[in-house]
Amino acid sequence: LASNSRSESLLDTNVRNRKVYRSPLFLWMVVFIVTPTLFTTVIISAVVSVEISKEIPSLIEPVKEEYYALCKAYRFTKTQILATKASGLAERSARDSHVLMRFASWLYFGGMETTGTFTELIEGAEDCKYQSECDWGKDLPCDCAWNDFVVRAKGGVCTEYSPTQ
């Protein structure tokens, strides 16, 4: 009995729903309210889409120009930074070369005297070029302040030099 009454209530609901869709009030509401609203919405959307599609090319051109201007400014700035860096490196190298050339010319032409300490010129490398073993490098001067482990490892002796020597 319970299932029979339930199927009858479902049947009544379907019948009522069909009656609602066929009622003159529902049809007049659909025709005079829903259809014009839907139609107006579709027309407004179409008009707006067409107008926007007409305006997009005119909006893209200024943006392209700005983008190209920014790219050009970036390249110019990057070039300036790299040129400044290269200029600084070249300036430092030129300064160092100039200072070394001045010292070399002073030493070579006698403008500056060398002291009699371990800075005097020691020759012997030329003689050792063609020999397999050479004793020339064993007695090279080595200041203990340098902490030169290579000289000590070869049996060399370091010397304590005073600053006034």
Secondary structure, 3 states (H helix, E strand, C coil): CHHHHHHHHHHHHHHHHHHHHCCHHHHHHHHHHHHHHHHHHHHHHHHHHHHHHHHHHHHHHHHHHHHHHHHHHHHHHHHHHHHHHHHHHHHHHHHHHHHHHHHHHHHHCCCCCCCCCCCCCCCCCCCCCCCCCCCHHHHCCCEHHHCCHHHHHCCCCCECCCCCC
